[in-house]
Amino acid sequence: MKRNGPAVVVYFVALLLSQLSCVATAHASYGAGLGSDGLANTPLGPQGCEVSYRFLAKHTGVLQQVRIYLIPDRAGYAAGNGGTIHVTLNGDDGTSAHRPSSTVLASYWITNILALPSPSRYFYVVKFASAPTLVAGRLYHLVLQNQDRYPAYNYLSVDSLYHAVPTVPNQPTISDAYQAVLMKSTGGAWAARPGFTPIYELDFTNGTSEGVGYIEGWVTAPQAISGTHAVRETFTPPANVTVSAAAIRVSRIYGNNPLVVRLENANGTLVHQGSISALDIPVTSAAKPVWTKLPFGAAYTLLAGHTYHLVLEAPSTSLYEAFPIRKGYKYGFRATTYFPYGHAEFKVSTAWVGWTQWGLSERIDGDLQFYFN
């Protein structure tokens, strides 16, 4: 079930070689680095549905806990007592399909979830009784199965980020092999769910963490890019970063004027400006944005502690739109799982303000769907 509602509330030599190759082919980027239109759920239980969050470990260490997004108590998403959910951490089978192997590295049971307060029942923390050790560069699967006696009547849903129009790759900065939502039902085989991105956080005993800590896309709150209306990501790098291109996810509603992309200092002085042809951004609705990229033709070093703006503009005879994705820090997701150095803004007359969504204005918990490389 897809929705845009508020978030209240994933050895053998051949296997080792396939996993080591993950590191060598990772995409270098700076920014949010992913996109989403909203959320979509997978019910655990009806039709025997199971879910696997496939991920590439970035760190080597002992895994203390995993944070995931569940819906245990909403009609259409869950029923009864939420079920008896068996969570296992599995290795990868080493095939080109990269399905969960039969090797279980750790396990955990979710029971009586409705007894938990909100938001703990939604942004659920799995703590394995015997903490497994992950190895950087290897693929793993977080598998969720409903083993309740009556799974068609007692079940919950696993929530994921969702693209209305799936793309290949699903996200522009990571291979689908290294991050995916897989599903299988009774009698079926594991298969990736097109357009789905896992929401999860891995926390290690040494204090490091990784994952995807964005928890929704604000597709119902796009802002105009036209004439005096513009949007931007304002950000302050904590360390020097060199950039040579900017990628952004936008919609073209009408008009044939190019989209103007400005990288500027906090005082408005220009670092780089360029245009993306309207032909590179097909006319769609606001709910179906696309990724597009502007190569700078030069490399620029953005200085630590200095504030910059990535601004999107267009002439008044054309209309583009953009909307942010929401960071999950309110619900315990750590800064290593999202872009923590900035936020999205839009221009009202001559003033820049934080986003408005779910009845709240001046929000700073959203990022434009963007990245530099």
Phi, psi and chi 1 to 4 in degrees:
 res  aa     phi    psi   chi1   chi2   chi3   chi4
   1 MET       -  126.7 -177.8  178.9  -61.1      -
   2 LYS   -96.9  149.6  -69.1   83.2  177.9  176.7
   3 ARG  -160.2  165.3   72.5 -173.6 -167.7  -73.8
   4 ASN  -122.4   14.8  -55.1  -46.3      -      -
   5 GLY   -70.1  165.8      -      -      -      -
   6 PRO   -67.5  149.5   25.4  -33.5      -      -
   7 ALA   -83.2  106.6      -      -      -      -
   8 VAL   -80.3  -98.1 -174.9      -      -      -
   9 VAL    19.2      -  173.3      -      -      -
  10 VAL       -      -  130.9      -      -      -
  11 TYR       -  127.3  -88.2   53.0      -      -
  12 PHE  -110.1  168.0  -52.8  102.3      -      -
  13 VAL   -58.8  -43.3  172.5      -      -      -
  14 ALA   -60.6  -41.8      -      -      -      -
  15 LEU   -64.2  -45.7  172.0   59.8      -      -
  16 LEU   -62.3  -42.3 -179.2   58.5      -      -
  17 LEU   -65.5  -41.2  -70.8  176.4      -      -
  18 SER   -65.0  -33.3   69.8      -      -      -
  19 GLN   -80.6  -36.0  -67.7  178.5  -29.4      -
  20 LEU   -65.0  -29.7  -71.8  177.2      -      -
  21 SER   -66.9  -18.9   68.8      -      -      -
  22 CYS   -58.6  -42.3  -60.7      -      -      -
  23 VAL   -65.5  -41.0  176.8      -      -      -
  24 ALA   -67.8  -25.2      -      -      -      -
  25 THR  -108.6   14.5   55.6      -      -      -
  26 ALA   -67.5  146.6      -      -      -      -
  27 HIS   -91.4  129.4  -56.0  -69.7      -      -
  28 ALA   -85.1  127.7      -      -      -      -
  29 SER  -153.1  164.5   63.7      -      -      -
  30 TYR  -137.1  119.8 -179.0   79.2      -      -
  31 GLY   136.6 -166.1      -      -      -      -
  32 ALA   -61.3  -43.9      -      -      -      -
  33 GLY    75.3    2.7      -      -      -      -
  34 LEU  -150.5  169.3   55.6   77.6      -      -
  35 GLY  -134.4  159.9      -      -      -      -
  36 SER  -161.3  145.2  173.1      -      -      -
  37 ASP   -96.6  -30.2  -59.7  -35.9      -      -
  38 GLY  -174.9 -144.1      -      -      -      -
  39 LEU  -125.6  153.2  -65.0  167.4      -      -
  40 ALA  -143.1  143.0      -      -      -      -
  41 ASN  -112.3  156.7   68.0  -62.8      -      -
  42 THR  -124.6  112.3  -54.2      -      -      -
  43 PRO   -69.0  136.1  -17.5   31.7      -      -
  44 LEU   -99.6  109.2  -64.5  178.6      -      -
  45 GLY   135.4  -64.8      -      -      -      -
  46 PRO   -57.7  136.7  -27.1   35.3      -      -
  47 GLN    60.5   16.7  -69.2   78.9   52.1      -
  48 GLY    69.4   24.8      -      -      -      -
  49 CYS   -65.8  134.7  -76.1      -      -      -
  50 GLU  -126.3  156.5  -56.7  175.3   22.0      -
  51 VAL  -128.1  142.6  166.6      -      -      -
  52 SER  -127.4  129.7  166.5      -      -      -
  53 TYR   -95.2  108.3  -82.7    3.6      -      -
  54 ARG   -89.8  131.9 -175.9  173.3   66.7 -149.6
  55 PHE  -146.9  153.6   62.9   88.7      -      -
  56 LEU   -96.6  121.7  174.3   73.3      -      -
  57 ALA   -70.3  132.6      -      -      -      -
  58 LYS   -96.9  -18.8  -62.1  178.2 -178.3  178.0
  59 HIS  -122.9  152.7  -64.1   91.4      -      -
  60 THR  -102.6  126.5  -65.7      -      -      -
  61 GLY   168.1  179.6      -      -      -      -
  62 VAL   -85.2  125.5  177.9      -      -      -
  63 LEU   -83.1  114.5 -177.8   62.1      -      -
  64 GLN   -81.8  -43.9 -178.8  179.3   43.0      -
  65 GLN  -161.6  163.7   62.7 -177.0   30.9      -
  66 VAL  -131.0  131.8 -178.0      -      -      -
  67 ARG  -104.6  129.7 -171.9 -179.3  -54.8  -87.3
  68 ILE  -133.2  170.7   52.9  178.1      -      -
  69 TYR  -112.4  115.4 -171.5  178.2      -      -
  70 LEU  -119.3  155.4  -55.7  176.0      -      -
  71 ILE  -123.8  100.7  -53.3  177.3      -      -
  72 PRO   -99.6   -2.7   34.7  -33.2      -      -
  73 ASP  -146.5   23.3   58.4   -1.0      -      -
  74 ARG  -115.4  134.2  -66.7  178.7   61.3 -178.4
  75 ALA   -56.5  134.3      -      -      -      -
  76 GLY    91.4  -21.6      -      -      -      -
  77 TYR  -109.1  -26.0  -59.1   86.6      -      -
  78 ALA  -154.4  164.6      -      -      -      -
  79 ALA  -155.8  160.5      -      -      -      -
  80 GLY    59.6 -134.0      -      -      -      -
  81 ASN   -92.7    8.1   61.7   18.3      -      -
  82 GLY    91.1  -10.9      -      -      -      -
  83 GLY    91.2 -179.7      -      -      -      -
  84 THR  -117.7  101.7  -57.1      -      -      -
  85 ILE  -100.1  123.4  -49.4  -57.6      -      -
  86 HIS   -97.6  118.6 -166.8 -155.3      -      -
  87 VAL  -106.4  124.2 -176.2      -      -      -
  88 THR  -127.4  149.1   60.4      -      -      -
  89 LEU  -103.2  118.0 -177.8   69.3      -      -
  90 ASN  -116.8  156.6  -65.7   51.0      -      -
  91 GLY   -76.6  177.8      -      -      -      -
  92 ASP   -96.1  148.4 -174.2   76.7      -      -
  93 ASP   -79.6   -5.5   67.2    1.8      -      -
  94 GLY    78.7    0.0      -      -      -      -
  95 THR   -84.5  172.4   68.1      -      -      -
  96 SER   -66.4  -21.8   59.3      -      -      -
  97 ALA   -79.6  -18.7      -      -      -      -
  98 HIS    49.4   62.2  -69.0  -60.5      -      -
  99 ARG   -96.0  166.1  -62.4  169.2  177.0  142.1
 100 PRO   -62.6  139.0  -20.2   31.3      -      -
 101 SER   -83.8  173.3   75.3      -      -      -
 102 SER   -82.0   -3.1   58.8      -      -      -
 103 THR   -80.6  113.1  -57.9      -      -      -
 104 VAL   -97.3  120.1  174.6      -      -      -
 105 LEU   -91.0  -25.7  -54.6  175.3      -      -
 106 ALA  -164.8  158.0      -      -      -      -
 107 SER  -145.7  161.9   65.9      -      -      -
 108 TYR  -159.2  147.1  178.9   90.0      -      -
 109 TRP  -114.1  132.1  -69.5   92.1      -      -
 110 ILE  -103.1  115.2  -60.6  175.4      -      -
 111 THR  -135.2  156.1   58.9      -      -      -
 112 ASN    52.5   40.9 -159.8   28.0      -      -
 113 ILE   -65.8  -27.8 -169.0  171.0      -      -
 114 LEU   -69.1  -12.4  -63.0 -179.0      -      -
 115 ALA   -76.9  -14.3      -      -      -      -
 116 LEU   -80.0  148.3  -64.6  175.9      -      -
 117 PRO   -75.4  163.8   29.3  -35.5      -      -
 118 SER   -82.6  139.7  173.9      -      -      -
 119 PRO   -96.3   10.6   35.0  -35.6      -      -
 120 SER   -61.7  -30.1  -62.4      -      -      -
 121 ARG   -74.9  -19.8   66.4  173.6   66.7  170.7
 122 TYR   -93.5  -53.1  -55.0  104.9      -      -
 123 PHE   -96.5   78.9  -62.5   96.0      -      -
 124 TYR   -82.7  139.4 -167.0   93.0      -      -
 125 VAL  -106.8  118.9  175.6      -      -      -
 126 VAL   -94.0  123.6  172.4      -      -      -
 127 LYS  -120.9  105.8  -65.3 -175.5  177.7 -178.9
 128 PHE   -66.8  138.8  -63.0  112.8      -      -
 129 ALA   -63.0  -37.6      -      -      -      -
 130 SER  -117.9  104.3  179.6      -      -      -
 131 ALA   -66.9  125.3      -      -      -      -
 132 PRO   -83.5  160.2   32.0  -35.0      -      -
 133 THR  -104.0  126.2  -62.6      -      -      -
 134 LEU   -98.5  152.8  -56.4 -170.5      -      -
 135 VAL  -118.7  125.6  178.0      -      -      -
 136 ALA   -56.8  137.9      -      -      -      -
 137 GLY    89.7   -1.3      -      -      -      -
 138 ARG  -104.9  151.5  -67.9 -170.7 -179.4  177.2
 139 LEU   -90.3  141.2  -69.9  172.7      -      -
 140 TYR  -136.4  164.9  -62.7   91.5      -      -
 141 HIS  -131.3  128.1  -64.5 -102.0      -      -
 142 LEU   -96.4  108.2 -172.1   72.3      -      -
 143 VAL  -104.5  133.4  179.4      -      -      -
 144 LEU  -122.4  125.0  -64.5   96.7      -      -
 145 GLN  -130.2  142.4  -54.4  167.4  -49.7      -
 146 ASN   -96.4  112.8 -171.4  -10.1      -      -
 147 GLN  -108.9   25.1  -63.5 -169.2    8.6      -
 148 ASP   -65.5  152.2 -167.6   87.4      -      -
 149 ARG   -62.9  -30.2 -175.5  177.3 -179.6 -176.9
 150 TYR  -126.8   71.5  -56.5  105.9      -      -
 151 PRO   -66.6  -20.3   25.2  -34.9      -      -
 152 ALA   -76.9  -15.5      -      -      -      -
 153 TYR  -113.4  -24.1  -60.0   96.2      -      -
 154 ASN  -121.3  105.1  -64.4  -47.9      -      -
 155 TYR  -157.7  166.7   64.9   90.8      -      -
 156 LEU  -137.1  179.9   50.9   70.6      -      -
 157 SER  -120.4  150.1  -73.5      -      -      -
 158 VAL   -99.3  130.2 -176.9      -      -      -
 159 ASP  -102.0  141.8 -132.5    4.2      -      -
 160 SER  -138.1  159.8  -52.4      -      -      -
 161 LEU   -69.1  155.9  -62.1  177.2      -      -
 162 TYR  -146.1  137.6  179.2   72.7      -      -
 163 HIS  -101.4  127.9  -78.5  144.3      -      -
 164 ALA   -64.0  -34.8      -      -      -      -
 165 VAL  -118.1   99.4  179.9      -      -      -
 166 PRO   -60.7  147.9  -23.9   35.0      -      -
 167 THR  -125.8  166.3   58.2      -      -      -
 168 VAL  -126.3  115.2  178.0      -      -      -
 169 PRO   -70.6  165.3   30.4  -37.8      -      -
 170 ASN   -62.7  -41.3 -173.5   48.6      -      -
 171 GLN  -123.6  145.2  -63.4  -66.9   -8.3      -
 172 PRO   -75.3  -16.0   28.5  -35.7      -      -
 173 THR  -109.8    6.5   59.7      -      -      -
 174 ILE  -150.9  142.4 -172.9  168.2      -      -
 175 SER   -66.7  146.1  165.4      -      -      -
 176 ASP   -61.6  -26.9  -70.3  -13.2      -      -
 177 ALA   -65.2  -26.2      -      -      -      -
 178 TYR  -101.3   -5.0  -47.7  149.3      -      -
 179 GLN  -159.8  117.5 -176.8 -174.4   87.1      -
 180 ALA  -163.8  159.0      -      -      -      -
 181 VAL  -105.8  121.4  176.9      -      -      -
 182 LEU  -109.0  151.7  -76.9   66.5      -      -
 183 MET  -141.2  147.8 -176.4 -173.3   76.2      -
 184 LYS  -143.2  152.7   78.1  168.9 -177.4  176.0
 185 SER  -122.8  178.6   54.7      -      -      -
 186 THR   -54.3  124.1  -57.9      -      -      -
 187 GLY    81.4   -3.3      -      -      -      -
 188 GLY  -104.5  175.4      -      -      -      -
 189 ALA  -105.9  159.5      -      -      -      -
 190 TRP   -61.6  136.0  -74.0  107.7      -      -
 191 ALA  -148.1  145.2      -      -      -      -
 192 ALA   -68.8  144.7      -      -      -      -
 193 ARG   -93.5  109.0  -57.6 -153.0   70.9 -176.9
 194 PRO   -58.2  134.4  -23.7   34.9      -      -
 195 GLY    86.3   -5.9      -      -      -      -
 196 PHE   -96.5  136.6  -78.1   61.8      -      -
 197 THR  -126.0  128.7  -63.1      -      -      -
 198 PRO   -67.3  144.1   24.0  -33.4      -      -
 199 ILE  -106.6  114.6  -59.8  172.0      -      -
 200 TYR  -163.0  158.4   71.1  101.5      -      -
 201 GLU  -138.3  129.9  177.5 -179.6  -68.9      -
 202 LEU  -101.6  123.7  -50.1  175.4      -      -
 203 ASP  -113.0  125.8  -64.3  -33.9      -      -
 204 PHE  -100.5  157.5  -65.3   82.6      -      -
 205 THR   -67.0  -19.8   55.9      -      -      -
 206 ASN   -86.2    6.3   62.3    5.0      -      -
 207 GLY    95.8  -10.2      -      -      -      -
 208 THR   -79.9  159.5   60.7      -      -      -
 209 SER  -151.1  159.6   57.8      -      -      -
 210 GLU  -157.9  168.5   61.3  179.7   83.0      -
 211 GLY   136.8 -158.3      -      -      -      -
 212 VAL  -119.2  107.1  177.0      -      -      -
 213 GLY  -104.1   16.2      -      -      -      -
 214 TYR   -86.2  136.2  -72.0  100.6      -      -
 215 ILE  -118.7   -2.2   60.3  170.2      -      -
 216 GLU  -174.3  161.5   64.0 -178.8    3.1      -
 217 GLY  -110.6  137.2      -      -      -      -
 218 TRP   -91.4   56.7  -72.7  -16.3      -      -
 219 VAL   -63.7  -23.8   66.5      -      -      -
 220 THR   -82.2    0.3   57.6      -      -      -
 221 ALA  -131.7   53.8      -      -      -      -
 222 PRO   -72.0  153.0   30.4  -36.7      -      -
 223 GLN  -118.2  149.0  -71.8  -65.7  -26.6      -
 224 ALA   -76.5  145.8      -      -      -      -
 225 ILE  -122.3   94.7  -55.8  168.5      -      -
 226 SER  -170.7  125.7 -179.8      -      -      -
 227 GLY    59.3 -120.6      -      -      -      -
 228 THR   -80.3   -4.9   58.9      -      -      -
 229 HIS   -94.1  132.1  -59.8  -82.3      -      -
 230 ALA  -151.3  166.2      -      -      -      -
 231 VAL  -130.7  160.3  -56.9      -      -      -
 232 ARG  -157.7  159.2   72.7 -177.6 -175.9 -175.4
 233 GLU  -107.2  122.3  178.9   84.4    8.1      -
 234 THR  -102.1  133.8  179.5      -      -      -
 235 PHE  -153.4  154.9   62.7   98.4      -      -
 236 THR  -130.6  102.9  -54.5      -      -      -
 237 PRO   -64.5  139.1  -17.4   30.1      -      -
 238 PRO   -82.0  -13.8   30.1  -34.6      -      -
 239 ALA  -144.9  158.4      -      -      -      -
 240 ASN   -57.1  139.3  -71.1    0.5      -      -
 241 VAL  -138.8  136.0   58.1      -      -      -
 242 THR  -101.7  129.0  -60.0      -      -      -
 243 VAL  -126.1  146.3  -60.4      -      -      -
 244 SER  -134.7   -0.8   58.5      -      -      -
 245 ALA  -161.7  155.1      -      -      -      -
 246 ALA  -126.6  132.5      -      -      -      -
 247 ALA  -115.3  138.4      -      -      -      -
 248 ILE  -140.6  153.9   43.2   97.7      -      -
 249 ARG  -112.7  113.5 -168.6  166.0 -178.0 -104.5
 250 VAL  -139.9  167.5  -63.6      -      -      -
 251 SER  -116.1  141.8  -59.8      -      -      -
 252 ARG  -103.7  119.3  177.9  163.6   66.3   99.8
 253 ILE   -89.8  -45.3  -50.2  -55.8      -      -
 254 TYR  -162.0  167.3   63.5   76.1      -      -
 255 GLY    92.5  159.8      -      -      -      -
 256 ASN  -119.4    9.8  -63.1  -51.3      -      -
 257 ASN   -73.7  149.7  -60.7  103.1      -      -
 258 PRO   -69.6  158.3   25.6  -34.5      -      -
 259 LEU   -86.0  126.3  178.0   69.8      -      -
 260 VAL   -94.7  128.4  178.7      -      -      -
 261 VAL  -116.8  121.8 -179.7      -      -      -
 262 ARG  -118.0  130.4  -75.0  177.4   55.4   91.0
 263 LEU  -107.6  118.2  176.1   59.3      -      -
 264 GLU  -136.3  161.2   61.7 -176.2   30.9      -
 265 ASN   -74.3  168.2  -65.9  -69.3      -      -
 266 ALA   -59.3  -29.7      -      -      -      -
 267 ASN   -86.2    4.6   61.6    6.9      -      -
 268 GLY    93.7   -8.3      -      -      -      -
 269 THR   -68.5  144.8   57.4      -      -      -
 270 LEU   -81.3  135.2 -171.7   66.0      -      -
 271 VAL   -96.7  -49.2  175.9      -      -      -
 272 HIS  -158.2  145.4 -177.2   86.9      -      -
 273 GLN  -137.5  139.9  178.4  171.3  -48.6      -
 274 GLY  -154.3  174.6      -      -      -      -
 275 SER  -127.1  145.8  -62.4      -      -      -
 276 ILE  -110.8  123.7  -60.7  173.8      -      -
 277 SER   -59.8  142.1  170.9      -      -      -
 278 ALA   -60.1  -26.4      -      -      -      -
 279 LEU   -65.6  -21.0  -62.5  177.1      -      -
 280 ASP   -86.4   -4.0  -66.0  -28.9      -      -
 281 ILE  -130.1   96.0  -52.6  171.9      -      -
 282 PRO   -62.3  149.9   22.6  -33.4      -      -
 283 VAL   -67.9  124.6  172.3      -      -      -
 284 THR  -142.8 -177.1   63.7      -      -      -
 285 SER   -83.0  167.9   67.3      -      -      -
 286 ALA   -62.2  -24.8      -      -      -      -
 287 ALA   -81.3   -0.2      -      -      -      -
 288 LYS  -131.4   62.2  -62.9  178.7  179.0  179.2
 289 PRO   -70.1  163.6   27.1  -34.3      -      -
 290 VAL  -130.8  156.7  -61.2      -      -      -
 291 TRP   -82.3  138.9  -76.3  101.7      -      -
 292 THR  -143.4  157.7 -172.5      -      -      -
 293 LYS  -134.9  143.3 -177.9  179.3  -73.6 -170.7
 294 LEU  -115.6  106.3  175.6   69.8      -      -
 295 PRO   -70.7  136.5  -14.6   29.6      -      -
 296 PHE   -80.6  -24.3  -65.6  159.2      -      -
 297 GLY    77.4    4.3      -      -      -      -
 298 ALA  -160.3  162.1      -      -      -      -
 299 ALA  -105.1  135.1      -      -      -      -
 300 TYR  -121.7  138.0  -60.2   97.0      -      -
 301 THR   -97.8  116.7  -61.3      -      -      -
 302 LEU   -89.4  129.4  -52.4 -176.8      -      -
 303 LEU   -87.1  142.9  -58.2  177.8      -      -
 304 ALA   -59.0  134.6      -      -      -      -
 305 GLY    82.6   -5.2      -      -      -      -
 306 HIS   -97.4  141.5  -70.0 -121.7      -      -
 307 THR   -94.0  138.6  -62.5      -      -      -
 308 TYR  -131.3  162.3  -61.0   89.1      -      -
 309 HIS  -128.3  135.1  -52.1  -51.7      -      -
 310 LEU  -104.4  107.7 -179.2   65.3      -      -
 311 VAL  -109.0  137.0 -175.4      -      -      -
 312 LEU  -115.4  124.9  -52.3 -178.2      -      -
 313 GLU  -135.5  163.6  -57.9  172.7  -36.1      -
 314 ALA  -159.0  152.3      -      -      -      -
 315 PRO   -61.0  158.7  -23.6   34.6      -      -
 316 SER   -67.7  -15.4   60.1      -      -      -
 317 THR   -82.3   -1.7   49.1      -      -      -
 318 SER  -130.2  154.3  -68.0      -      -      -
 319 LEU  -130.1  119.8  173.4   62.3      -      -
 320 TYR  -113.0  161.6  -64.9   83.0      -      -
 321 GLU  -141.1  154.4  -69.9 -175.5  -20.6      -
 322 ALA  -148.8  155.9      -      -      -      -
 323 PHE  -145.0  156.1   58.6   86.9      -      -
 324 PRO   -87.2  172.0   -7.2   25.2      -      -
 325 ILE  -112.9  146.7   48.3  178.2      -      -
 326 ARG   -95.9  132.6 -177.5 -174.5  178.8 -172.3
 327 LYS   -78.7  145.6  -47.8  175.4 -155.7 -163.1
 328 GLY   -97.6   26.6      -      -      -      -
 329 TYR   -65.6  -24.7   55.4   74.0      -      -
 330 LYS   -64.4  -24.2 -179.6  178.2  178.1 -179.9
 331 TYR  -111.8   23.5  -59.1  106.2      -      -
 332 GLY    98.4   -5.5      -      -      -      -
 333 PHE   -71.4  135.8  -74.0   90.5      -      -
 334 ARG   -85.7  162.3  -61.6 -177.5 -175.5  179.7
 335 ALA   -64.5  -18.4      -      -      -      -
 336 THR   -77.1   -4.8   47.4      -      -      -
 337 THR  -105.0    3.8   64.1      -      -      -
 338 TYR  -152.8  178.5   51.9   79.8      -      -
 339 PHE   -86.1  108.6 -177.2   68.0      -      -
 340 PRO   -94.7    4.1   34.6  -34.0      -      -
 341 TYR  -102.6    9.0  -52.0  120.8      -      -
 342 GLY  -168.3 -169.2      -      -      -      -
 343 HIS  -162.4  164.6   63.7  -87.4      -      -
 344 ALA   -85.3  145.4      -      -      -      -
 345 GLU  -139.3  161.4  -64.0 -178.5  -28.1      -
 346 PHE  -134.1  159.0   63.5   94.4      -      -
 347 LYS   -96.0  127.4 -170.2 -167.2  -67.7 -173.7
 348 VAL  -112.7  109.8  176.8      -      -      -
 349 SER    60.7 -108.6 -175.4      -      -      -
 350 THR  -112.6    4.1   58.8      -      -      -
 351 ALA  -106.5  140.7      -      -      -      -
 352 TRP   -95.3  132.7  -70.9   96.4      -      -
 353 VAL  -134.8  158.0  -63.1      -      -      -
 354 GLY   -69.0  162.8      -      -      -      -
 355 TRP   -66.9  155.7 -134.6  -96.4      -      -
 356 THR  -113.0  125.5  -61.7      -      -      -
 357 GLN  -160.9  143.7  178.0   64.4  -48.5      -
 358 TRP    54.4   38.0  -50.4  130.1      -      -
 359 GLY    81.1    2.8      -      -      -      -
 360 LEU  -112.7  137.2  -60.5  175.6      -      -
 361 SER  -110.1  169.3   59.1      -      -      -
 362 GLU    54.2   40.1  -70.7  -75.8    7.4      -
 363 ARG   -77.1  142.2  -61.0 -171.8   67.2  145.9
 364 ILE  -122.7   19.0   59.4  172.0      -      -
 365 ASP  -102.8   18.2   55.9  -14.4      -      -
 366 GLY  -120.3  145.4      -      -      -      -
 367 ASP  -117.2  142.4  -75.9  -40.9      -      -
 368 LEU   -58.5  154.6  -73.5 -174.5      -      -
 369 GLN   -83.0   97.3  -59.8  173.7   63.6      -
 370 PHE  -154.6  164.5   85.3  104.0      -      -
 371 TYR  -165.1  157.8   63.8   93.0      -      -
 372 PHE  -107.4  151.5  -64.9  103.2      -      -
 373 ASN  -154.9      -   58.1   16.2      -      -
